[in-house]
Amino acid sequence: MAHGQKFNSGNVDWMLMDRIDGIWWGAAFLWGAVVLLLANTGWPGLPGWFDSWGVFFVGIGLFALLCAVARLQMPEYRPKWVSSLLFGLIFLAIGLGAWDAGWWFWALALLMLGAVTLRSALNRKT
């Protein structure tokens, strides 16, 4: 792309990374490093239920949900709140071990359809 040429994103706006995405990725990597260190150093006092993958996915899922709430508060970041919510719920489901249950797919599909429908209705001018 030449200097000064505008990028026509068309229907791929959700794939473009903004500041909140960058913060989320950075926090996810840091959280992963902390969990990896705790799991592999035999940190004293770790509870018996500590499953590093589960803790990692629950952590990034909760952080993605927090990012979805932050996006709703800032109009310039609001267009991608549905994807943050969806990714947060998916990561949370993986971390809690419920992803193998088929009902998660339908619950997330209905949640996504409802959120997209509400967003469309609320953004409509008439």
Sine and cosine of phi, psi and omega as CSV:
sin_phi,cos_phi,sin_psi,cos_psi,sin_omega,cos_omega
0.00,0.00,0.76,-0.65,-0.04,-1.00
-0.96,0.28,0.41,-0.91,0.02,-1.00
-0.88,0.47,0.73,-0.68,0.01,-1.00
1.00,0.06,-0.15,0.99,0.01,-1.00
-0.99,0.16,0.74,-0.68,0.00,-1.00
-0.99,0.14,0.58,-0.81,0.04,-1.00
-1.00,0.01,0.84,-0.54,0.05,-1.00
-1.00,-0.03,0.98,-0.22,-0.11,-0.99
-0.98,0.20,-0.35,0.94,0.00,-1.00
0.83,0.56,-0.86,-0.51,-0.05,-1.00
-0.99,-0.15,0.28,0.96,-0.05,-1.00
-0.93,-0.36,0.41,0.91,0.00,-1.00
-0.84,0.55,-0.55,0.84,-0.05,-1.00
-0.93,0.37,-0.32,0.95,-0.02,-1.00
-1.00,0.03,-0.30,0.95,-0.02,-1.00
-0.97,0.24,0.69,-0.73,-0.08,-1.00
-1.00,0.03,0.75,-0.66,0.07,-1.00
-0.92,-0.39,-0.13,-0.99,-0.07,-1.00
-0.88,0.47,-0.66,0.75,0.00,-1.00
-0.91,0.41,-0.62,0.79,0.07,-1.00
-0.87,0.50,-0.70,0.71,0.01,-1.00
-0.88,0.47,-0.67,0.74,0.04,-1.00
-0.90,0.43,-0.67,0.74,0.00,-1.00
-0.89,0.46,-0.73,0.69,0.00,-1.00
-0.88,0.47,-0.70,0.72,0.03,-1.00
-0.87,0.49,-0.71,0.71,0.02,-1.00
-0.91,0.41,-0.61,0.80,0.02,-1.00
-0.90,0.44,-0.67,0.74,0.03,-1.00
-0.91,0.42,-0.68,0.73,0.03,-1.00
-0.90,0.44,-0.69,0.73,0.03,-1.00
-0.88,0.48,-0.67,0.74,0.04,-1.00
-0.87,0.49,-0.66,0.75,0.02,-1.00
-0.90,0.43,-0.67,0.74,0.01,-1.00
-0.89,0.45,-0.72,0.69,0.00,-1.00
-0.90,0.45,-0.66,0.75,0.02,-1.00
-0.89,0.45,-0.68,0.73,0.04,-1.00
-0.90,0.45,-0.70,0.71,0.02,-1.00
-0.88,0.48,-0.68,0.73,-0.07,-1.00
-0.95,0.32,-0.57,0.82,-0.14,-0.99
-0.99,-0.16,-0.16,0.99,0.03,-1.00
-0.99,-0.14,-0.04,1.00,-0.03,-1.00
0.90,0.44,0.66,0.75,-0.03,-1.00
-0.77,0.64,0.80,-0.60,-0.03,-1.00
-0.92,0.38,0.63,-0.78,0.05,-1.00
1.00,0.02,0.10,1.00,0.06,-1.00
-0.93,0.38,0.73,-0.68,0.00,-1.00
-0.92,0.39,0.37,-0.93,-0.03,-1.00
-0.91,0.42,-0.41,0.91,-0.02,-1.00
-0.99,0.15,-0.09,1.00,-0.09,-1.00
-0.89,0.45,0.94,-0.34,0.09,-1.00
-0.90,-0.43,0.91,-0.42,-0.16,-0.99
-0.86,0.51,-0.69,0.73,0.01,-1.00
-0.91,0.41,-0.67,0.74,0.02,-1.00
-0.89,0.46,-0.71,0.70,0.02,-1.00
-0.90,0.44,-0.65,0.76,0.03,-1.00
-0.87,0.49,-0.78,0.62,-0.05,-1.00
-0.93,0.37,-0.60,0.80,0.07,-1.00
-0.89,0.45,-0.68,0.74,0.00,-1.00
-0.88,0.47,-0.74,0.67,-0.02,-1.00
-0.95,0.31,-0.47,0.88,0.08,-1.00
-0.91,0.40,-0.70,0.71,0.04,-1.00
-0.90,0.43,-0.63,0.78,0.03,-1.00
-0.92,0.39,-0.61,0.79,0.05,-1.00
-0.91,0.42,-0.61,0.79,0.07,-1.00
-0.91,0.40,-0.62,0.78,0.08,-1.00
-0.89,0.46,-0.63,0.77,0.06,-1.00
-0.91,0.42,-0.59,0.81,0.05,-1.00
-0.89,0.46,-0.67,0.75,0.05,-1.00
-0.91,0.42,-0.67,0.74,0.03,-1.00
-0.88,0.47,-0.64,0.77,0.02,-1.00
-0.88,0.47,-0.60,0.80,0.01,-1.00
-0.92,0.38,-0.41,0.91,-0.03,-1.00
-1.00,0.10,-0.32,0.95,-0.06,-1.00
-0.87,-0.50,0.94,-0.35,-0.09,-1.00
-0.82,0.57,-0.55,0.83,-0.04,-1.00
-0.94,0.33,-0.33,0.94,0.01,-1.00
-0.95,-0.31,-0.03,1.00,-0.11,-0.99
-0.89,0.45,-0.53,0.85,-0.08,-1.00
-0.84,0.54,-0.41,0.91,-0.07,-1.00
-0.97,-0.25,0.33,0.94,-0.06,-1.00
-0.93,0.37,-0.52,0.85,-0.01,-1.00
-0.92,0.40,-0.68,0.74,0.01,-1.00
-0.92,0.39,-0.60,0.80,0.07,-1.00
-0.89,0.45,-0.67,0.74,0.03,-1.00
-0.90,0.44,-0.70,0.71,-0.02,-1.00
-0.90,0.44,-0.74,0.67,0.02,-1.00
-0.89,0.46,-0.63,0.77,0.03,-1.00
-0.87,0.49,-0.69,0.72,0.01,-1.00
-0.93,0.37,-0.61,0.79,0.03,-1.00
-0.90,0.43,-0.75,0.66,0.00,-1.00
-0.90,0.44,-0.62,0.78,0.05,-1.00
-0.90,0.44,-0.67,0.74,0.02,-1.00
-0.90,0.44,-0.66,0.76,0.05,-1.00
-0.89,0.45,-0.72,0.69,-0.03,-1.00
-0.90,0.43,-0.57,0.82,-0.01,-1.00
-1.00,0.09,-0.02,1.00,0.08,-1.00
0.98,0.21,0.24,0.97,-0.04,-1.00
-0.99,-0.13,0.05,1.00,-0.08,-1.00
-0.91,0.41,-0.45,0.89,-0.02,-1.00
-0.96,0.27,-0.21,0.98,0.06,-1.00
-0.98,0.19,0.78,-0.63,-0.07,-1.00
-0.91,0.41,-0.39,0.92,-0.05,-1.00
-0.92,0.38,-0.38,0.92,0.04,-1.00
-0.87,0.49,-0.64,0.77,-0.01,-1.00
-0.86,0.51,-0.73,0.68,-0.05,-1.00
-0.94,0.34,-0.61,0.79,0.04,-1.00
-0.89,0.45,-0.70,0.72,0.02,-1.00
-0.93,0.37,-0.61,0.79,0.04,-1.00
-0.89,0.46,-0.70,0.71,0.03,-1.00
-0.91,0.41,-0.64,0.77,0.03,-1.00
-0.89,0.46,-0.69,0.72,0.00,-1.00
-0.91,0.42,-0.71,0.71,0.02,-1.00
-0.89,0.46,-0.67,0.74,0.03,-1.00
-0.90,0.44,-0.69,0.72,-0.01,-1.00
-0.91,0.41,-0.67,0.74,0.01,-1.00
-0.91,0.41,-0.65,0.76,0.02,-1.00
-0.90,0.43,-0.70,0.71,0.04,-1.00
-0.89,0.45,-0.68,0.74,0.01,-1.00
-0.88,0.48,-0.69,0.73,0.01,-1.00
-0.90,0.44,-0.69,0.73,-0.01,-1.00
-0.92,0.39,-0.63,0.77,-0.03,-1.00
-0.97,0.26,-0.44,0.90,0.02,-1.00
-1.00,0.05,-0.15,0.99,-0.02,-1.00
-0.94,0.35,0.69,-0.72,-0.06,-1.00
-0.98,0.20,-0.49,0.87,-0.02,-1.00
-0.88,-0.48,0.00,0.00,0.00,0.00
